Amino acid sequence: MKLKKISFVVLSLALAVSALTGCNRNKGNEVESETVTDTTEPTTAGEAEKEEETVTINLMANLSPAQNSRIGQETIKKLEEKFNIKLNFDIPPSANYAERVQIAVSSGELPDAILFDDTGDTLLKSGALSGTFIDISKYLQDAPNIIQHTLPQSLNAVRYMNDDKIFGVTRSTLVRADGLALRSDWLEKLGITGVEEGKPITLDKFTEIMQKFSENDPDGNGKNDTYGMKAFVGPDGELVPLSTASNIDVIGGAFGLCGWQKAAGEEYTYMDPRYSKESENFKKLMVFLNEMVENKWMDPDWPTMKSAQANDNFNKGKYGCMVAFPTNVDFSVQKLQEVNPEANLIWIPGIINPEAGKVTGTTFATGAWGCWAITKDCKNPEKLVQLFDYMLSDEFYYDDLMDGGEGVGYNTVDGKKVPTEDYKSTDSVGWNRSMVRRASDTAVYLKLTFDDATNQKYNDQIDTSVSNAVISLDGGYIPDIAADAKFIDYKTKMNTTITKIILGELPSSAYDEILDGWYAAGGEEYIKDMNAHITAMSGK
């Protein structure tokens, strides 16, 4: 299988290596050779036994499936033997994972590390500030694989004190603009034309699809029980989170909402349209979403819908459209066909932004799909960082983590990896590919069961997704004022106002007033700080 690398991050990765390893560069490249004299005291039997004692590491994570596959279990065994450790996993149900993490943190009964799905999670941020999660920057100095395969903006995303302290091993992913998966069987049944796999659509066409998926009984059961798009609330219950990525970002891209960009006609050089007093784009998005809500093209339960429930509803045929990365589509088709064997999906890049004449968007702009946060109760943080570092190494990453290992996940035949029956039976390697990932590497998305044509299709679609990305210039930076209690409280008020506008309880003009209040509550300082940071980063 020929794996493709995304080349535009090479310079950024080089800068990350330089920034974090510069003072240790010589040490890292040289083999240390110390003379051992005859004055060295021999190790006692008791000391040797202590050194060889197995270290237990407890991890809490949102991984799927709840029970790891045999291939995944064998991968864990290799790691345990390599590091003389015992890995214990707490895998709560996905539907209440956030609640279980909250309980663990508030009770003080902490595992050694917790996997957060979002680096913007408020519990993660507050835990870093309070000392629940520890700074791992000193351990990263001896973790060359983590540094090499993590984007600078991913590291910035876990610098919650805006200094050199780093509060997590980020789980990397592609910086991209996700597209949409559409029920192709519904498109055909309802006679909706002008939609082609791999090709973008206009906002008018998207509106037509949402309306017909909701009103024209696409599942043919004679009931008005389907909706256009799958949507769910953000980590703090927001419909459109202000400070983190969301499932609405694909629609937002059609309105030119791509984070922090150089802006004309603004008081400041750089601006995020959500905070602009000049641009109407964010209000236009809210008006459009209100139209979808008022016409019941969105599930009325959206304001309380969690991700897991929305996924379940989609799999049961309640929605006809969802935000999707290309290689996620086949898995979703499998789930749909468990309920309806005739169900099918196609992937499209998204909705065209009229101002740009193409799809524009940003998904995982920091390149981080959450992170492993090491807790204050971890007695061996250095060993845990070394574990994650080894998983990203050339020795382990492709053959073992990605493909399950020789003789377990695959056999080599004529120089080519051929999946084992265990691999083919589940079409996966268990938890492996959700543990850690290399930045901008497509290996995690391609399977040994794919034929050459499927690989080519997905590589083309991934290239499209990456090329449509408009990277927010903030690079994961969070201004200091964001930690101020008054600022945090006001951001909550803003999110409440946004929700009310989308639900039709307030006019879009109400955002002008709440935005003025945000500026007074620290927003002005936030924007000035962000502009100074972007200017410094750009070297201008």
C-alpha positions in Angstrom: 0.0 0.0 0.0 1.4 3.3 -1.0 0.8 5.8 1.8 0.8 9.5 1.0 2.1 12.2 3.3 0.7 15.8 3.4 3.7 17.9 2.6 2.7 21.3 3.7 3.4 20.7 7.4 7.1 19.7 7.0 8.4 23.2 7.8 6.0 23.5 10.7 7.2 20.2 12.1 10.8 21.3 11.7 10.1 24.4 13.7 8.4 22.4 16.4 11.5 20.2 16.7 13.8 23.2 16.9 11.6 25.1 19.4 11.3 22.2 21.9 14.6 20.4 21.5 17.1 23.1 20.7 18.8 23.1 24.0 19.1 19.3 24.0 19.9 18.8 20.3 23.5 17.7 20.8 22.6 15.3 23.6 19.9 13.8 21.5 22.2 13.2 18.5 25.2 11.9 20.4 25.7 8.5 22.0 26.6 9.0 25.6 29.7 7.1 26.6 30.7 7.3 30.3 33.6 5.4 31.8 32.5 3.0 34.5 35.1 2.8 37.3 35.7 0.0 39.8 34.2 2.3 42.5 30.7 1.6 41.3 28.7 -0.2 44.0 27.1 -3.4 42.9 23.3 -3.6 42.7 21.8 -5.6 45.5 19.2 -8.3 44.8 16.6 -6.2 46.5 17.4 -3.2 44.3 17.3 -5.4 41.2 13.9 -6.7 42.2 12.7 -3.2 42.7 14.0 -2.1 39.3 12.3 -5.0 37.6 9.0 -4.4 39.4 6.1 -4.1 36.9 4.6 -0.6 36.8 0.8 -0.3 36.6 -0.6 2.5 34.5 -4.3 3.3 34.7 -5.9 5.1 31.7 -9.4 6.5 31.1 -10.4 6.8 27.5 -13.3 7.1 25.1 -12.4 4.3 22.7 -14.4 2.2 20.4 -15.4 -0.6 20.5 -15.8 -0.9 24.3 -14.1 -4.2 24.2 -10.7 -4.2 22.4 -10.2 -6.6 19.6 -7.8 -9.5 19.8 -5.4 -7.6 17.5 -5.6 -4.6 19.7 -5.1 -6.7 22.8 -1.9 -8.2 21.3 -0.6 -4.7 20.6 -1.1 -3.8 24.2 0.7 -6.9 25.3 3.7 -5.9 23.2 3.8 -2.5 24.8 3.5 -4.0 28.3 6.4 -6.4 27.6 8.5 -3.6 26.1 8.1 -1.3 29.1 7.5 -3.8 31.9 4.2 -2.2 32.6 0.6 -3.3 33.1 -2.0 -1.1 31.3 -5.4 -0.9 32.8 -8.1 0.8 30.7 -11.3 2.3 32.0 -13.6 2.7 28.9 -16.9 4.3 30.0 -19.9 4.2 27.6 -19.4 6.9 25.0 -22.8 8.4 25.8 -21.8 9.5 29.3 -18.0 9.7 28.9 -17.9 13.4 29.7 -19.9 12.8 32.9 -17.6 10.0 34.0 -14.5 12.2 33.5 -16.2 14.9 35.5 -16.8 12.5 38.3 -13.2 11.2 38.3 -11.8 14.8 38.4 -14.2 16.1 41.1 -13.9 13.0 43.3 -10.1 13.1 43.2 -10.0 9.4 42.3 -7.8 10.0 39.3 -6.3 7.5 36.8 -2.8 8.2 35.6 -4.0 9.8 32.4 -7.3 10.8 30.8 -8.0 11.0 27.0 -9.9 14.2 26.2 -11.5 14.3 22.7 -11.2 18.1 22.5 -8.2 20.2 23.6 -10.7 23.0 24.2 -12.6 21.1 26.9 -13.2 23.4 29.8 -12.6 20.7 32.3 -9.2 20.0 30.8 -8.3 23.7 30.8 -9.4 24.3 34.4 -7.6 21.1 35.5 -4.4 22.3 34.0 -4.7 25.6 35.8 -5.6 24.0 39.1 -2.9 21.4 39.1 -5.1 18.3 38.4 -3.1 17.8 35.2 0.6 18.2 35.1 3.0 20.0 32.8 4.9 17.4 30.7 7.3 19.8 28.9 10.4 18.4 30.6 9.5 14.9 29.6 9.0 15.9 26.0 12.7 16.8 25.8 13.4 13.1 25.7 10.4 12.3 23.4 11.7 12.9 19.9 8.9 11.1 18.1 6.2 13.1 19.8 8.0 16.3 18.8 8.7 15.2 15.3 5.1 14.1 14.6 3.2 16.9 16.4 2.3 20.2 14.7 3.4 23.4 16.5 -0.2 24.6 16.7 -1.2 21.3 18.3 1.4 22.0 21.1 0.0 25.5 21.4 -3.5 24.1 21.9 -2.4 22.5 25.2 -0.3 25.4 26.5 -3.1 26.6 28.8 -1.0 29.0 30.7 0.4 30.6 27.5 4.0 29.8 28.4 6.2 26.9 27.8 4.2 24.5 30.0 2.5 21.7 27.9 -0.4 19.8 29.5 -1.0 16.9 27.2 0.3 14.5 24.6 -1.9 15.5 21.6 -3.6 12.9 19.4 -2.8 14.3 16.0 -5.0 14.4 13.0 -5.2 16.0 9.6 -5.8 19.8 9.4 -8.6 19.7 6.8 -12.1 20.8 5.9 -14.5 18.0 6.5 -17.3 17.4 4.0 -20.7 15.9 4.2 -22.1 12.3 3.9 -25.5 12.2 2.2 -28.0 9.4 2.0 -27.7 8.6 -1.7 -30.7 6.2 -1.6 -32.8 9.1 -0.4 -31.4 11.4 -3.1 -32.4 8.9 -5.7 -35.8 8.2 -4.2 -36.7 11.9 -4.0 -35.4 12.7 -7.5 -32.9 15.2 -6.2 -30.4 15.9 -9.0 -27.2 17.9 -9.3 -25.4 16.0 -6.5 -22.3 14.0 -7.5 -19.9 12.1 -5.2 -16.7 14.0 -4.6 -18.2 17.3 -5.9 -19.3 20.3 -3.8 -22.8 21.8 -3.8 -24.2 25.3 -3.5 -26.0 26.5 -0.4 -29.3 26.5 -2.4 -28.8 22.9 -3.3 -28.0 22.1 0.3 -31.2 23.9 1.4 -33.2 21.9 -1.1 -31.8 18.6 0.2 -32.5 19.5 3.8 -36.1 20.4 3.0 -36.8 17.3 1.0 -35.1 15.0 3.4 -37.3 16.4 6.2 -40.6 16.8 4.4 -40.9 14.2 1.6 -40.8 11.0 3.6 -37.5 9.6 2.3 -37.7 6.4 4.3 -41.2 5.7 2.9 -42.8 4.8 6.2 -45.6 7.3 5.8 -44.5 9.3 8.9 -43.0 12.8 9.2 -40.1 11.5 11.3 -36.9 12.3 9.4 -34.7 15.4 9.5 -32.1 16.8 7.2 -28.9 17.0 9.2 -27.3 15.3 12.2 -26.3 17.9 14.8 -25.4 17.9 18.4 -24.3 20.3 21.1 -20.8 21.3 22.0 -18.8 20.3 25.1 -20.6 23.0 27.2 -24.0 22.5 25.7 -23.6 25.2 22.9 -25.2 24.9 19.5 -22.3 26.7 17.8 -19.3 26.8 20.2 -17.3 30.1 20.0 -13.9 28.7 21.0 -13.9 25.1 19.8 -14.6 23.2 16.6 -18.1 21.9 16.1 -20.2 19.9 13.7 -21.7 23.1 12.3 -18.3 24.3 11.0 -18.9 22.7 7.6 -22.0 25.0 7.1 -20.1 27.9 8.6 -17.5 27.6 5.9 -20.1 28.5 3.3 -20.5 31.8 5.1 -16.7 32.5 5.2 -16.3 31.5 8.9 -12.8 30.1 8.9 -11.4 31.4 12.2 -8.8 34.1 12.4 -7.8 35.6 9.1 -6.4 38.8 7.7 -9.4 41.1 7.3 -10.1 44.2 5.3 -12.2 47.1 6.6 -11.7 46.1 10.3 -10.1 48.0 13.1 -7.7 45.2 13.6 -5.5 43.5 11.0 -6.7 40.0 12.0 -10.2 39.1 12.9 -12.5 36.1 13.5 -15.9 37.0 11.9 -17.6 35.7 15.1 -16.1 38.7 16.9 -16.4 41.3 14.2 -18.5 44.4 14.5 -18.2 44.9 10.7 -18.9 41.5 9.2 -22.4 40.2 9.0 -21.3 36.6 8.2 -21.8 35.1 11.6 -25.3 36.6 11.9 -26.1 35.2 8.4 -25.1 31.7 9.6 -27.3 32.1 12.7 -30.2 33.2 10.5 -29.7 30.2 8.2 -29.6 27.8 11.1 -32.8 29.4 12.5 -34.5 28.7 9.1 -33.5 25.1 9.4 -34.8 24.9 13.0 -38.1 26.7 12.2 -38.8 24.5 9.3 -37.9 21.4 11.3 -35.1 20.4 8.9 -33.0 19.9 12.1 -34.1 17.6 14.9 -36.0 19.7 17.5 -33.9 17.8 20.2 -30.7 19.4 18.9 -30.4 21.8 21.9 -30.0 18.8 24.2 -28.5 16.2 21.8 -25.2 14.6 22.7 -22.9 13.2 20.1 -23.5 9.5 20.9 -27.3 9.9 20.7 -27.0 11.8 17.4 -24.8 9.0 16.0 -27.4 6.4 17.0 -30.2 8.4 15.5 -28.3 8.6 12.2 -27.6 4.9 12.1 -31.3 4.3 12.6 -32.1 6.4 9.6 -33.5 9.5 11.3 -31.1 11.9 9.5 -30.0 12.1 5.9 -26.8 14.2 6.2 -23.9 14.4 8.5 -20.4 16.0 8.7 -17.9 13.4 7.6 -14.3 12.7 6.7 -14.1 10.6 3.5 -12.9 7.3 5.1 -15.6 7.4 7.8 -18.4 6.9 5.2 -17.9 3.2 4.7 -18.2 2.5 8.5 -21.4 4.6 8.6 -22.8 2.6 5.7 -22.2 -0.6 7.6 -24.1 0.7 10.6 -27.0 2.0 8.4 -27.3 -1.3 6.6 -27.7 -3.2 9.9 -31.1 -1.5 10.1 -31.8 -0.9 6.4 -29.8 -3.1 3.8 -30.8 -0.6 1.1 -29.2 2.4 2.8 -26.2 4.0 1.2 -24.1 7.2 1.4 -21.9 9.3 -0.8 -19.3 11.9 0.3 -19.1 15.4 -1.0 -16.5 18.0 0.0 -19.1 20.5 1.4 -20.9 23.7 0.5 -19.4 26.3 -1.8 -18.5 29.6 -0.2 -19.7 32.1 -2.9 -17.1 34.7 -1.9 -14.3 32.3 -2.5 -15.9 30.3 -5.3 -15.0 27.0 -3.7 -15.4 25.1 -0.5 -13.6 26.7 2.5 -13.5 25.4 6.0 -11.4 24.3 8.8 -11.7 21.2 10.9 -9.2 20.4 13.7 -7.4 23.6 12.8 -4.9 22.9 15.5 -4.2 19.4 14.1 -5.1 17.9 17.5 -8.0 15.5 18.0 -7.9 15.9 21.8 -5.0 14.8 24.0 -3.8 12.5 26.8 -3.7 14.6 30.0 -1.5 13.1 32.7 -2.8 13.6 36.2 -1.1 14.7 39.4 -1.6 11.2 40.8 0.6 9.6 38.1 3.7 8.2 39.8 5.5 7.5 36.5 4.7 10.4 34.1 8.1 10.0 32.4 7.4 6.3 31.6 4.0 7.2 30.3 5.4 9.9 27.9 8.0 7.4 26.8 5.2 4.9 26.0 3.4 7.3 23.8 6.7 8.3 22.2 7.5 4.7 21.3 4.1 4.2 19.8 4.9 7.0 17.3 8.4 5.6 16.5 9.3 4.1 13.1 9.9 0.8 14.9 6.3 0.5 16.1 4.0 2.9 14.4 3.2 1.5 11.0 3.7 -2.2 11.4 2.3 -2.6 14.9 0.1 0.3 15.8 -1.5 1.0 12.4 -1.6 -2.6 11.0 -1.6 -4.8 14.1 1.8 -6.5 13.8 3.2 -9.3 11.7 1.4 -12.6 12.2 -1.5 -10.9 14.1 -2.9 -8.1 11.9 -1.2 -9.1 8.7 1.2 -11.6 7.0 3.8 -10.5 4.4 3.3 -12.1 1.1 5.5 -11.2 -1.9 6.5 -8.0 0.0 2.9 -6.9 0.6 0.9 -6.8 3.8 -2.0 -9.2 3.5 -4.7 -8.9 6.3 -5.2 -11.9 8.6 -8.6 -13.4 9.2 -8.7 -11.6 12.5 -8.2 -8.3 10.8 -10.8 -9.1 8.1 -13.4 -10.2 10.6 -13.5 -6.8 12.2 -11.9 -4.7 9.4 -9.9 -2.9 12.2 -7.0 -3.2 14.6 -9.2 -2.4 17.7 -8.1 0.6 19.7 -4.7 1.0 18.1 -5.5 3.8 15.7 -7.3 5.9 18.3 -4.5 5.9 20.8 -2.0 8.2 19.2 -1.4 9.4 15.7 1.2 11.1 13.6 0.4 14.6 12.3 -0.7 14.8 8.6 -0.2 11.0 7.9 -2.9 9.3 6.0 -2.0 5.8 7.1 -4.5 5.9 9.9 -7.4 6.3 7.4 -6.4 3.5 5.0 -7.0 -0.2 5.7 -5.3 -3.4 4.6 -8.6 -4.6 3.2 -8.9 -1.7 0.7 -8.1 -2.6 -2.9 -6.0 -0.2 -5.0 -9.1 1.5 -6.5 -10.5 2.2 -3.0 -7.2 3.6 -1.8 -7.0 5.9 -4.8 -10.5 7.1 -4.3 -9.9 7.9 -0.6 -6.5 9.5 -1.3 -8.1 11.8 -3.8 -10.9 12.7 -1.4 -8.5 13.3 1.4 -6.4 15.6 -0.8 -9.6 17.5 -1.6 -10.4 17.8 2.1 -7.0 19.0 2.9 -6.8 21.5 0.0 -10.1 23.1 1.0 -8.8 23.8 4.5 -8.3 27.5 5.4 -6.1 27.3 8.4 -7.0 29.7 11.2 -4.0 31.9 12.0 -4.4 31.7 15.7 -2.4 28.4 15.7 -4.1 27.2 18.9 -3.1 30.3 20.9 -5.4 31.3 23.8 -5.0 34.9 25.1 -4.5 35.3 28.8 -7.8 37.1 29.3 -9.6 33.8 28.4 -8.8 32.5 31.9 -10.4 35.5 33.6 -13.6 34.6 35.5 -15.5 37.6 34.2 -14.6 36.8 30.7 -15.6 33.2 31.1 -19.0 34.2 32.5 -19.6 36.6 29.7 -18.7 34.0 27.1 -21.4 31.8 28.6 -23.9 34.6 28.1 -22.8 35.0 24.5 -23.4 31.3 23.9 -26.8 31.5 25.4 -27.7 34.4 23.1 -26.5 32.5 20.1 -28.7 29.6 21.0 -31.7 31.8 21.5 -31.1 33.4 18.1 -30.9 30.1 16.4 -34.0 28.8 18.1 -35.9 32.0 17.1 -36.3 33.3 20.7 -34.2 36.5 19.8 -33.6 38.4 16.5 -30.2 38.2 15.0 -29.7 41.9 15.9 -29.5 40.8 19.6 -25.9 39.6 18.8 -24.8 43.2 18.3 -25.6 44.1 21.9 -24.1 40.9 23.4 -20.9 41.5 21.3 -20.5 45.0 22.6 -20.7 43.6 26.1 -18.1 40.9 25.2 -15.7 43.6 24.1 -16.2 45.4 27.5 -15.8 42.2 29.4 -12.3 41.6 28.0 -13.0 40.9 24.4 -11.0 44.0 23.3 -8.0 42.7 25.2 -8.6 39.3 23.7 -8.5 40.6 20.1 -5.5 42.9 20.7 -3.5 40.0 22.3 -4.5 37.6 19.4 -3.4 40.2 16.8 -0.1 40.7 18.6 0.4 36.9 18.6 -0.4 36.4 15.0 1.8 39.3 13.9 4.7 37.9 15.9 4.1 34.4 14.4 4.0 35.8 10.9 7.2 37.7 11.4 5.6 40.9 10.2 
